[in-house]
Amino acid sequence: MTLEANAAGFAHTPQPLLSVAARAAAALGVAALVGAAWLYAEKESRVALQSSTAALTAVRVTLPPVEIVADHGAAAVAAAGALALRDRGARPALLMALHQ
């Protein structure tokens, strides 16, 4: 607008693009969306806390006794373990302790 138009009484007043009702509805919609997200996050947090607590809680299981029928391969397993340690460069004292 020019100065002549303002002087003639044509003052420019900006008009809102949205009505008050539309702005209020948008504000309520945003508040509802944030509230729903908050409630969902709270529920998921509780579920995660419960599952992590359950995972960290030790469960004691009593197994039935086992009867050993035969021990045929114990010497072979010990010899294989000693060879594996020797191949990795284990100390001779450790190898001697394994053979005793």
Secondary structure, DSSP 4 states (H G I P E B T S, - for coil): --HHHHHTT----PPPSS-HHHHHHHHHHHHHHHHHHHHHHHHHHHHHHHHHHHHHS----PPPP-------SHHHHHHHHHHHHHHTT--HHHHHHHH-
